[in-house]
Structure formats: C-alpha cells, structure tokens
Amino acid sequence: MTKKNQNIVPHLWYDKEAKEAAAFYASIFPDSRITNETTVHDTPSGDAELVSLELWGQKFMAINAGPFFKFNPSVSFFVNFDPSREKHASEKINEVWNKLSEGGTVLMPLGKYPFSEKYGWIQDKYGLSWQLILTNPEGEERPTIIPSLLFVGDQCGKAEEAIHFYLSVFKNAKQGLLARYPQGMEPDKEGNIMFSDFMLENYWITAMDSAMDHQFSFNEAISFMVYCDTQEEIDDYWEKLSAVPEAEQCGWLKDKFGVSWQIVPSEMEEMMTSGTPEQIAHVNQATLTMKKLDLAELQKAYEGI
C-alpha cells in the first residue's frame, strides 16, 4: 500500500500522553516516524496537541484532548508479522511483544493457537490494545497494521451486518476473509463471525463477534478519519453513517453500531500542518461552530476572509 492513498486514518484520543505514546510506538515498529506536531488552542479541552505519525508505513493521528475517553479492546490493532516479507518475523514479534508489555496487561498470552503458530493480545501502558500475529504467508497479502472491531455486549452478533453496511457506504470496498464460529464454541453462537476482514478505500479492517462477558463497548477514544475531496463526498458519508444526532460535532459522528468517524476534507490535513498559527486558529474556531464540516467555510476561515 502506498502511503499517499490512505483515505481512512485511525485517530487516537489521549488525555495528555499523545506525544509520548507516538514516540514510543515509532521506536517499536519498523518504518515508523512522527510526521507532524501541531498545537490547537482554545478547544473545548483547552490546548490540544495533534500528532501525525506513521507506524510501519500506516498513517495514524493522535491528540491530547483531556480525560474524556479511555481506550478499551473493542478496537485494537492487528500487527501482521509475515515471514515472506519480514526476514526474522518470529524474532521480531517477540521483540515488539516485549516492548509493548512494559507496564501493559496481557489479554491473551503470546503463544501457539489453532489459527497461528504465534499470536498474543496485549494492552500497552497507555491502554491501547494490539494483537500480534505470525501471519500465514500463503494467504493474500495484508497491510502490516490493521484495526480490529470487536462486537460485544448489545452489539454481539452484529459484525456481519456492520460489514455489509460499511461495504454499502464506501464505493471502493470489498469483502475479504470470513470465518464463522462452529458448533460447540459457547458462549459464542454458531454462525456468528469468528474472524473477518474487509477493505474500504484501500484500507483493511477486521471484525469479529464475541459473546464473552466484556465490560466495554465502542467509544470515541478511537475514531476513523475519512478524508474527502469534495463537499459532496462529505455530505454523502455524513448522511449514510451518522446515527446519533447528539454525537455530531466538529466533523465527528457515531454510526448505528457505536463506532466513531470523523468526516473531514482532505485539505484539512494541509491546513492544520502547513498553516500559520493564526490560520490554524481560524480553521479551528470555524470547526467548533459546525457539526458536519463545510469545506467552503473552512477555506474562507483559512484564507482569513
């Protein structure tokens, strides 16, 4: 995957640790770096620091914006260590696991499972969850880091519906793998999604159901930014995805499954990274007055009109 065409970017919400966490992750994964840091003043959370980063060639955004949302395993990140691409994949997975384990919590120990020679699920010291897996190189190649949606509680059993919904919303989309729970995997129901993945706008996401008693659900700590070239695209995504009117603000919305998205103009990235402090402040102030973003108004704010 080339970096330029990543139109969906995961956005991580921290209280105050975004820069520290970004530097930590960039030190752990290959082909990783912090690409930009910007401070946005006078947001509802006070001064918010925005950090753009690339982890193993995948774009991420992180923000310091107060203690309002906490990470939980409903959204985690799969990291594929593929022996056909990574010379010392097995050693590399151990190394990354050890670093992510510092101050973290093991959710599933690193070891051999029926689906992989080596797999483990860890919550790092910042609360973010990672699933490290030694990939079977015979399968179709996947990106190195893929977000994973876990449908639990009221949402358990809805993974398949969610996949079909997302495939209908995004124009460039396709279904990947699909594995269902067999009989005898209680509490999971036969036929529910044990593992699946799908691609939206060249961006892969995995989804699965779990009937275990999990005390968490989707929240705004992890959202997905969708970059749009036109107001028409912004309107279209907004209309199809937004299902919780009270969650609509500053380009953020929540869909019917509780997953948070940010529908943003592609130009916004350029404005927030290349603008003068004054221009960034103008764009930010304009954004704060909007629910769905208005590209023309944001351009005017940027140009000081």
BADODREN-724322 format. One record per residue (C-alpha): x, y, z; residue in three letters. Coordinates in steps of 0.02 Angstrom, whole numbers, padded with zeros to 5 digits, always signed. Example, Ala and Ser with C-alpha at 12.3 -4.5 7.8 and 13.67 -1.06 7.14 Angstrom:
! BADODREN-724322
+00615-00225+00390ALA/+00684-00053+00357SER/
//
This chain:
! BADODREN-724322
+00000+00000+00000MET/+00069+00171-00043THR/+00056+00298+00094LYS/-00025+00431-00013LYS/-00189+00342-00042ASN/-00233+00304+00138GLN/-00400+00394+00145ASN/-00451+00319+00312ILE/-00339+00358+00461VAL/-00364+00294+00639PRO/-00370+00435+00767HIS/-00314+00401+00946LEU/-00378+00509+01090TRP/-00264+00531+01240TYR/-00280+00634+01398ASP/-00101+00704+01394LYS/+00011+00564+01328GLU/-00010+00577+01138ALA/+00168+00638+01102LYS/+00248+00517+01222GLU/+00144+00370+01156ALA/+00180+00418+00974ALA/+00367+00421+01008ALA/+00353+00254+01100PHE/+00262+00170+00954TYR/+00377+00247+00824ALA/+00526+00173+00919SER/+00449-00002+00918ILE/+00387-00031+00740PHE/+00494-00031+00582PRO/+00470+00107+00452ASP/+00393+00224+00583SER/+00408+00410+00619ARG/+00318+00561+00687ILE/+00275+00669+00535THR/+00199+00823+00616ASN/+00153+00905+00782GLU/+00030+01049+00797THR/-00050+01134+00946THR/-00229+01192+00927VAL/-00277+01324+01056HIS/-00445+01358+01140ASP/-00533+01195+01102THR/-00668+01131+01222PRO/-00524+01032+01303SER/-00410+01183+01313GLY/-00250+01175+01211ASP/-00248+01013+01112ALA/-00090+00939+01037GLU/-00109+00847+00872LEU/+00022+00720+00821VAL/+00030+00641+00647SER/+00131+00481+00636LEU/+00167+00331+00528GLU/+00184+00159+00604LEU/+00257+00026+00490TRP/+00205+00134+00343GLY/+00025+00159+00405GLN/-00039+00334+00446LYS/-00109+00372+00620PHE/-00165+00530+00709MET/-00158+00558+00897ALA/-00224+00700+01003ILE/-00206+00761+01182ASN/-00381+00819+01223ALA/-00421+00780+01405GLY/-00477+00628+01506PRO/-00646+00605+01422PHE/-00623+00438+01333PHE/-00521+00284+01377LYS/-00456+00152+01258PHE/-00528-00022+01275ASN/-00510-00184+01175PRO/-00668-00155+01070SER/-00548-00076+00946VAL/-00373-00149+00939SER/-00237-00157+00806PHE/-00183-00318+00722PHE/+00002-00320+00680VAL/+00046-00445+00544ASN/+00221-00519+00552PHE/+00234-00605+00384ASP/+00383-00723+00363PRO/+00375-00699+00174SER/+00403-00510+00195ARG/+00496-00497+00359GLU/+00658-00595+00367LYS/+00658-00628+00554HIS/+00469-00618+00582ALA/+00467-00737+00731SER/+00606-00644+00823GLU/+00528-00476+00777LYS/+00359-00523+00852ILE/+00445-00569+01017ASN/+00540-00405+01019GLU/+00384-00298+00986VAL/+00284-00400+01114TRP/+00417-00371+01248ASN/+00418-00184+01218LYS/+00228-00168+01216LEU/+00220-00274+01375SER/+00315-00146+01480GLU/+00184-00082+01602GLY/+00048-00166+01499GLY/-00081-00303+01527THR/-00084-00470+01437VAL/-00257-00511+01368LEU/-00203-00672+01279MET/-00026-00737+01308PRO/+00096-00743+01163LEU/+00098-00925+01108GLY/+00035-01055+00986LYS/-00151-01055+00944TYR/-00255-01159+00821PRO/-00256-01010+00700PHE/-00073-00960+00713SER/+00098-01027+00762GLU/+00123-00869+00864LYS/-00009-00746+00924TYR/-00040-00635+01076GLY/-00155-00493+01128TRP/-00084-00355+01238ILE/-00147-00192+01311GLN/+00001-00072+01320ASP/+00041+00050+01461LYS/-00068+00184+01378TYR/-00218+00065+01369GLY/-00209+00036+01180LEU/-00234-00146+01126SER/-00126-00239+00999TRP/-00147-00414+00927GLN/+00021-00478+00864LEU/+00014-00623+00743ILE/+00135-00726+00641LEU/+00041-00724+00477THR/+00020-00872+00364ASN/+00114-00810+00210PRO/+00009-00918+00093GLU/-00142-00804+00112GLY/-00170-00645+00011GLU/-00052-00510+00074GLU/-00124-00389+00201ARG/-00054-00224+00270PRO/+00058-00238+00422THR/-00060-00148+00543ILE/-00250-00168+00532ILE/-00381-00101+00654PRO/-00495-00233+00727SER/-00676-00206+00783LEU/-00741-00321+00920LEU/-00931-00331+00929PHE/-00978-00370+01110VAL/-01124-00347+01229GLY/-01277-00275+01139ASP/-01176-00271+00977GLN/-01126-00455+00983CYS/-01191-00544+00828GLY/-01194-00383+00726LYS/-01020-00396+00647ALA/-01088-00466+00484GLU/-01224-00333+00472GLU/-01092-00199+00507ALA/-00977-00264+00370ILE/-01118-00263+00241HIS/-01166-00088+00298PHE/-00988-00020+00280TYR/-00968-00106+00110LEU/-01126-00015+00053SER/-01068+00155+00118VAL/-00895+00158+00039PHE/-00883+00149-00151LYS/-00714+00064-00163ASN/-00745-00084-00047ALA/-00731-00272-00042LYS/-00756-00419+00075GLN/-00600-00519+00121GLY/-00594-00672+00233LEU/-00746-00734+00329LEU/-00741-00871+00462ALA/-00892-00915+00570ARG/-00900-00994+00742TYR/-00933-01181+00728PRO/-01046-01276+00847GLN/-00983-01302+01023GLY/-00890-01138+01046MET/-01007-01074+01182GLU/-01044-00940+01236PRO/-01017-00892+01052ASP/-01162-00935+00941LYS/-01138-01046+00789GLU/-01135-00941+00631GLY/-01078-00779+00713ASN/-00917-00702+00646ILE/-00761-00778+00723MET/-00647-00677+00608PHE/-00671-00573+00452SER/-00588-00433+00360ASP/-00645-00307+00231PHE/-00570-00163+00133MET/-00638+00014+00124LEU/-00549+00138+00010GLU/-00388+00034+00009ASN/-00394+00021+00199TYR/-00415-00150+00280TRP/-00515-00175+00441ILE/-00553-00337+00534THR/-00713-00376+00630ALA/-00770-00514+00747MET/-00909-00556+00869ASP/-00876-00608+01049SER/-01011-00666+01170ALA/-00892-00667+01318MET/-00941-00552+01461ASP/-00842-00397+01411HIS/-00868-00238+01513GLN/-00831-00118+01370PHE/-00900-00055+01205SER/-00853+00060+01061PHE/-00817+00241+01111ASN/-00734+00399+01044GLU/-00559+00354+01106ALA/-00528+00277+00935ILE/-00615+00352+00784SER/-00585+00337+00597PHE/-00548+00494+00497MET/-00615+00485+00320VAL/-00531+00610+00204TYR/-00647+00681+00070CYS/-00602+00783-00085ASP/-00771+00870-00106THR/-00918+00935-00004GLN/-01025+00809-00098GLU/-00921+00665-00026GLU/-00930+00740+00149ILE/-01121+00755+00135ASP/-01138+00578+00070ASP/-01036+00494+00209TYR/-01119+00602+00340TRP/-01294+00559+00283GLU/-01258+00371+00273LYS/-01152+00349+00431LEU/-01222+00467+00562SER/-01349+00382+00676ALA/-01332+00476+00842VAL/-01380+00661+00821PRO/-01312+00711+00992GLU/-01140+00641+00947ALA/-01124+00755+00795GLU/-00993+00890+00821GLN/-00842+00964+00733CYS/-00847+00833+00596GLY/-00869+00687+00718TRP/-01013+00566+00707LEU/-01065+00399+00779LYS/-01138+00260+00673ASP/-01279+00139+00720LYS/-01153+00015+00794PHE/-01073+00147+00907GLY/-00913+00166+00803VAL/-00849+00346+00790SER/-00797+00425+00625TRP/-00729+00596+00577GLN/-00780+00654+00403ILE/-00651+00783+00354VAL/-00596+00874+00196PRO/-00429+00810+00128SER/-00370+00992+00129GLU/-00391+00999+00317MET/-00231+00899+00343GLU/-00133+01026+00241GLU/-00216+01173+00331MET/-00178+01104+00504MET/+00002+01056+00464THR/+00060+01195+00348SER/-00044+01343+00407GLY/+00021+01486+00515THR/-00033+01480+00699PRO/-00162+01614+00654GLU/-00232+01513+00507GLN/-00241+01355+00614ILE/-00334+01455+00748ALA/-00459+01521+00620HIS/-00493+01348+00549VAL/-00511+01277+00725ASN/-00634+01413+00778GLN/-00737+01384+00620ALA/-00737+01195+00651THR/-00802+01219+00829LEU/-00960+01302+00762THR/-01001+01157+00645MET/-01072+00983+00660LYS/-01045+00922+00481LYS/-00895+01013+00409LEU/-00921+01144+00274ASP/-00772+01144+00157LEU/-00805+01317+00082ALA/-00821+01397+00255GLU/-00661+01313+00315LEU/-00568+01377+00160GLN/-00632+01553+00196LYS/-00576+01541+00378ALA/-00404+01481+00322TYR/-00386+01624+00199GLU/-00446+01749+00330GLY/-00599+01802+00230ILE/
//
